[in-house]
Amino acid sequence: MLQRLQSIHPQVWVAIGTFTIIAASAYPVFSKDTREGHDLFSSEKPAAIREAQEAREQEYRRQMLQRRAQLQADQQELEHQLQQQQQRQQQQPQTKSNGKQ
């Protein structure tokens, strides 16, 4: 058997070696992981990263809506206080002018 292997031409050995190296290099390309973004040459984001970003964006939106509602409530409270203060100021000159007469 060893003599038979030695009788194979060196160019055939080179061809077999080259084919083996190319096949081993191409294996990761053709044996794809089923999850997106986990391929060797994938330009997509992995699903876990995309889902984490979406969760952060949803949390940010929720916080912004809460903050907007709080700011609107604060603004209404300040407007109400300003109206009360203006009413008091309007009533004070009337009482002062009534007191002088």
Residue pairs with C-beta under 8 A, 6 or more apart in sequence:
28 40
29 40
29 41
32 39
33 39
35 46
35 47
36 42
36 44
36 45
36 46
36 47
37 44
37 45
37 46
37 47
37 49
37 50
38 46
45 53
